[in-house]
Amino acid sequence: MKNNEYQCIRKMIDYINRAEKYTENINFEEFSEDTMIIDATVFAISQIGELVKNLDKDFQNKYNNIKWHILKGLRNRIIHDYEGINLELIWSIAKKDIIQLRYDLQQILDNNEN
């Protein structure tokens, strides 16, 4: 793995950790009423998709268990239609989906640090 890709994966994990931190110890109602938490969480999730652009196609193909196109597509949807963001979807991503993503990304790092 190239150093750039390694850095991107680390940054993605950092943004996942941030999104989890922003949404810990609150419920959906609290989340949906706090614009600072919404903005911070949405930004963290969008940055994950932004970082996908820095991973070359061979790398993405090698780790095709991760749906890179969905991450990138979500980023595009957030950026181009911020006012139309589905908060329930963002909440679900922050509370469920990114847990598996962090695991998969960490596996990539662990397998390439040895």
C-alpha positions as CSV (number, residue, x, y, z in Angstrom):
1,M,0.0,0.0,0.0
2,K,1.3,3.4,-0.9
3,N,1.9,5.9,1.9
4,N,-0.8,8.2,0.5
5,E,-3.4,5.4,0.7
6,Y,-2.2,4.6,4.2
7,Q,-2.7,8.2,5.3
8,C,-6.2,8.3,3.7
9,I,-7.3,5.2,5.5
10,R,-6.0,6.6,8.8
11,K,-7.9,9.9,8.1
12,M,-11.1,8.0,7.3
13,I,-10.8,6.2,10.6
14,D,-10.3,9.5,12.4
15,Y,-13.5,10.9,10.8
16,I,-15.4,7.8,11.8
17,N,-14.2,8.2,15.3
18,R,-15.3,11.9,15.3
19,A,-18.8,11.0,13.9
20,E,-19.2,8.4,16.7
21,K,-18.0,10.9,19.3
22,Y,-20.5,13.6,18.1
23,T,-23.4,11.2,18.4
24,E,-22.5,9.3,21.6
25,N,-24.8,9.5,24.6
26,I,-27.6,11.1,22.6
27,N,-30.7,9.8,20.9
28,F,-32.1,10.6,17.5
29,E,-34.4,13.3,18.8
30,E,-31.5,15.2,20.5
31,F,-29.4,14.7,17.4
32,S,-32.1,16.1,15.1
33,E,-32.6,19.2,17.2
34,D,-28.9,20.2,17.5
35,T,-27.6,21.8,14.3
36,M,-24.0,21.9,15.5
37,I,-24.0,18.1,16.0
38,I,-25.8,17.6,12.7
39,D,-23.2,19.8,10.9
40,A,-20.3,18.1,12.6
41,T,-21.5,14.6,11.9
42,V,-22.5,15.3,8.3
43,F,-19.1,17.0,7.7
44,A,-17.2,14.0,9.1
45,I,-19.2,11.5,7.0
46,S,-18.7,13.6,3.9
47,Q,-15.0,13.8,4.5
48,I,-14.8,10.0,4.4
49,G,-16.3,10.1,0.9
50,E,-14.0,12.9,-0.1
51,L,-11.0,10.8,0.9
52,V,-12.1,8.0,-1.4
53,K,-11.0,10.2,-4.3
54,N,-7.4,9.8,-3.2
55,L,-7.5,6.0,-3.5
56,D,-6.6,4.7,-6.9
57,K,-8.8,2.2,-8.7
58,D,-6.4,-0.7,-8.2
59,F,-6.5,-0.2,-4.4
60,Q,-10.3,0.1,-4.4
61,N,-10.6,-3.1,-6.5
62,K,-8.2,-4.9,-4.2
63,Y,-10.4,-4.1,-1.2
64,N,-13.7,-4.5,-3.0
65,N,-15.5,-5.6,0.2
66,I,-15.8,-1.9,0.9
67,K,-18.4,-0.1,-1.2
68,W,-16.2,2.8,-2.2
69,H,-18.7,4.1,-4.7
70,I,-21.3,4.4,-2.1
71,L,-19.1,6.4,0.2
72,K,-18.2,8.7,-2.6
73,G,-21.8,8.9,-3.7
74,L,-23.0,9.8,-0.2
75,R,-20.4,12.6,-0.1
76,N,-21.6,14.0,-3.4
77,R,-25.2,13.8,-2.2
78,I,-24.4,15.7,1.0
79,I,-22.4,18.4,-0.8
80,H,-24.8,19.0,-3.6
81,D,-28.1,18.7,-1.6
82,Y,-27.2,19.7,2.0
83,E,-30.6,21.1,2.7
84,G,-32.2,17.9,1.6
85,I,-30.2,15.6,3.8
86,N,-32.2,12.7,5.4
87,L,-31.3,13.0,9.1
88,E,-32.5,9.5,9.8
89,L,-30.0,8.2,7.1
90,I,-27.2,10.2,8.6
91,W,-28.1,8.9,12.1
92,S,-28.2,5.3,10.9
93,I,-24.8,5.7,9.2
94,A,-23.2,7.3,12.3
95,K,-24.6,4.7,14.7
96,K,-24.4,1.5,12.6
97,D,-22.8,1.6,9.2
98,I,-19.5,3.2,10.1
99,I,-18.8,0.6,12.8
100,Q,-18.3,-2.0,10.1
101,L,-16.4,0.5,7.9
102,R,-13.9,1.3,10.7
103,Y,-13.4,-2.5,11.2
104,D,-12.8,-3.0,7.5
105,L,-10.4,0.0,7.2
106,Q,-8.5,-1.1,10.3
107,Q,-8.1,-4.6,8.7
108,I,-6.5,-3.0,5.7
109,L,-4.0,-1.1,7.9
110,D,-3.3,-4.1,10.1
111,N,-2.7,-6.4,7.1
112,N,-0.3,-3.9,5.5
113,E,1.7,-2.9,8.6
114,N,3.1,-6.4,9.0
